[in-house]
Amino acid sequence: MERRGRSMKAPGTLAAQQSPTGFRRERRASMFEKEAYAQILKERLKESSHDVLYVEPPFDDSIAEINKEWKSSMAKFRFANTYRMEPLRKFQAHSVETKVQQILTDTLKEIKYDEKLFSHLSLELSDLILSAVKDFAYQRYKLIIKVLFIQKSGQAINVASRWIWDAAWDTWVAAKHETETYVALALVFGLYCE
């Protein structure tokens, strides 16, 4: 009786290793052998590499100057986080209101209602009010200014604004200038940003 074990070869294994011509076929390299792994990687890299041609676009001086100006205007200062949750100085609504009221009175004291004039005047007034409120130097407050001109013709009007509001730090101011032909309303919103 023959003993069969792991060391014994099955009768047809030698024929499986030989090719039909009688020569032995070479075994494919395993990827776990160091030399074979390096060879496999080299072959894969050869197959995946592509030549990329780069052509520099033609720039004239005017485009280069515009690019420099654009980059310099986009540059911002970076500050470290202060983790401040409240302003150093709270937005003083009363002082802002008196300043805005004074601007409205001085600018509009002798102007009659004209819708073409008021479309430009509202932009000029909002810029003037914004620069005046910025002079108070409230830090970390975003300022939103709305200037409305309403013709008096016996009608009623309601003006409404909606914001996400922090009641502790955000506030708003309204100033009104009234004549026989129109009403000018200026709204200033001071929104604290952490």
C-alpha positions as CSV (number, residue, x, y, z in Angstrom):
1,M,0.0,0.0,0.0
2,E,1.3,3.3,-1.0
3,R,1.2,6.2,1.3
4,R,0.1,9.4,-0.1
5,G,1.0,12.7,1.5
6,R,1.7,16.2,0.7
7,S,5.1,15.6,-0.6
8,M,3.9,13.2,-3.3
9,K,3.0,14.7,-6.7
10,A,-0.1,13.8,-8.5
11,P,0.5,11.8,-11.7
12,G,-0.4,14.5,-14.2
13,T,1.4,17.5,-12.7
14,L,4.6,17.3,-14.7
15,A,2.6,17.3,-18.0
16,A,0.7,20.4,-16.8
17,Q,4.0,22.3,-16.4
18,Q,5.3,21.4,-19.8
19,S,4.1,23.0,-23.0
20,P,3.0,20.9,-25.9
21,T,6.4,21.3,-27.5
22,G,8.1,19.7,-24.6
23,F,9.7,22.8,-23.1
24,R,8.9,23.9,-19.6
25,R,6.9,27.1,-19.3
26,E,8.3,29.8,-17.0
27,R,6.4,30.8,-14.0
28,R,5.0,34.3,-13.9
29,A,6.7,36.5,-11.2
30,S,4.7,37.0,-8.1
31,M,4.0,40.6,-7.0
32,F,5.2,39.8,-3.5
33,E,8.8,39.3,-4.6
34,K,10.8,42.5,-4.4
35,E,12.4,42.4,-7.8
36,A,9.1,41.4,-9.5
37,Y,7.2,44.1,-7.6
38,A,9.6,46.8,-8.8
39,Q,9.3,45.5,-12.4
40,I,5.5,45.5,-12.2
41,L,5.5,49.1,-10.9
42,K,7.9,50.3,-13.7
43,E,5.6,48.7,-16.3
44,R,2.5,50.3,-14.9
45,L,4.2,53.7,-14.7
46,K,5.3,53.4,-18.3
47,E,1.8,52.7,-19.4
48,S,0.3,55.6,-17.4
49,S,2.7,58.4,-18.3
50,H,1.7,60.9,-20.8
51,D,3.5,63.8,-22.4
52,V,1.9,67.1,-21.7
53,L,2.8,70.1,-23.8
54,Y,2.4,73.5,-22.3
55,V,2.3,76.6,-24.3
56,E,2.5,80.0,-22.5
57,P,-0.4,82.2,-23.5
58,P,0.7,85.5,-25.1
59,F,0.3,88.3,-22.6
60,D,0.7,91.9,-23.5
61,D,1.5,94.6,-20.9
62,S,-2.0,95.8,-20.5
63,I,-3.3,92.4,-19.4
64,A,-0.4,92.0,-17.0
65,E,-1.1,95.4,-15.4
66,I,-4.8,94.6,-14.9
67,N,-3.8,91.3,-13.3
68,K,-1.5,93.0,-10.8
69,E,-4.2,95.6,-9.9
70,W,-6.8,92.9,-9.5
71,K,-4.5,90.8,-7.2
72,S,-3.6,93.8,-5.1
73,S,-7.2,94.8,-4.7
74,M,-8.2,91.3,-3.6
75,A,-5.4,91.1,-0.9
76,K,-6.8,91.2,2.6
77,F,-5.2,91.5,5.9
78,R,-5.3,88.4,8.0
79,F,-5.7,88.8,11.7
80,A,-5.5,86.2,14.5
81,N,-8.8,85.1,16.1
82,T,-9.7,87.1,19.1
83,Y,-12.7,85.0,20.2
84,R,-14.5,88.2,21.0
85,M,-18.3,87.7,21.3
86,E,-19.2,91.3,22.0
87,P,-18.1,94.7,20.6
88,L,-15.6,96.9,22.3
89,R,-18.1,99.8,21.9
90,K,-21.8,99.3,21.3
91,F,-23.5,101.0,18.4
92,Q,-24.9,104.3,19.8
93,A,-28.2,104.8,18.1
94,H,-28.9,108.2,19.5
95,S,-25.7,109.8,18.3
96,V,-26.1,108.2,14.8
97,E,-29.7,109.3,14.6
98,T,-28.8,113.0,15.3
99,K,-26.0,112.9,12.7
100,V,-28.3,111.3,10.0
101,Q,-31.0,113.8,10.8
102,Q,-28.6,116.7,10.4
103,I,-27.4,115.3,7.0
104,L,-31.0,114.9,5.7
105,T,-31.9,118.4,6.8
106,D,-28.9,120.1,5.4
107,T,-29.0,118.3,2.0
108,L,-32.8,118.4,1.4
109,K,-33.8,121.8,2.8
110,E,-34.5,123.5,-0.6
111,I,-35.1,120.6,-2.9
112,K,-38.6,120.1,-4.5
113,Y,-39.9,116.7,-5.6
114,D,-38.4,115.3,-8.8
115,E,-38.3,111.6,-9.4
116,K,-35.4,111.8,-11.9
117,L,-33.3,113.8,-9.4
118,F,-34.2,111.6,-6.5
119,S,-33.0,108.4,-8.1
120,H,-29.4,109.9,-8.1
121,L,-29.9,111.8,-4.9
122,S,-30.8,108.6,-2.9
123,L,-27.4,107.0,-3.9
124,E,-25.5,110.2,-3.0
125,L,-27.3,110.5,0.3
126,S,-26.7,106.8,1.3
127,D,-22.9,107.2,0.5
128,L,-22.8,110.4,2.5
129,I,-24.6,108.8,5.5
130,L,-22.4,105.7,5.3
131,S,-19.2,107.8,5.4
132,A,-20.6,109.8,8.3
133,V,-21.5,106.7,10.3
134,K,-18.1,105.2,9.6
135,D,-16.5,108.2,11.2
136,F,-17.9,107.0,14.5
137,A,-15.5,104.0,14.1
138,Y,-17.7,101.2,15.4
139,Q,-15.6,98.1,15.0
140,R,-17.0,94.8,13.6
141,Y,-20.4,96.4,12.7
142,K,-21.7,96.0,9.2
143,L,-23.6,99.0,8.1
144,I,-26.6,99.0,5.8
145,I,-28.2,102.3,4.7
146,K,-31.5,102.6,2.9
147,V,-32.8,106.0,1.7
148,L,-36.4,106.3,0.5
149,F,-38.2,109.2,-1.1
150,I,-42.0,109.1,-1.0
151,Q,-44.2,111.6,-2.8
152,K,-47.1,113.0,-0.8
153,S,-50.3,112.4,-2.6
154,G,-52.7,111.5,0.3
155,Q,-51.6,107.8,0.6
156,A,-50.4,105.7,3.5
157,I,-47.2,103.7,3.3
158,N,-45.7,100.9,5.4
159,V,-41.9,100.2,5.2
160,A,-40.7,96.8,6.5
161,S,-37.4,95.1,6.6
162,R,-36.5,91.6,7.8
163,W,-33.1,90.5,9.2
164,I,-31.6,87.8,11.3
165,W,-31.2,89.8,14.4
166,D,-29.2,89.7,17.6
167,A,-31.2,91.8,20.1
168,A,-28.2,92.3,22.3
169,W,-25.9,94.0,19.8
170,D,-27.8,94.8,16.6
171,T,-29.8,98.0,16.2
172,W,-31.2,100.4,13.7
173,V,-31.9,104.1,13.3
174,A,-34.6,105.9,11.3
175,A,-34.4,109.6,10.4
176,K,-37.1,111.5,8.5
177,H,-37.2,114.7,6.6
178,E,-40.7,116.0,5.6
179,T,-41.7,118.8,3.2
180,E,-45.0,119.7,1.5
181,T,-44.3,117.4,-1.6
182,Y,-42.3,114.5,-0.3
183,V,-41.0,112.5,2.7
184,A,-37.4,111.4,2.9
185,L,-36.7,108.4,5.1
186,A,-33.2,107.2,5.9
187,L,-32.7,103.8,7.7
188,V,-29.4,102.8,9.1
189,F,-28.9,99.2,10.3
190,G,-25.9,98.3,12.5
191,L,-25.3,94.6,12.5
192,Y,-22.5,93.2,14.7
193,C,-20.4,90.5,13.2
194,E,-18.2,88.4,15.5
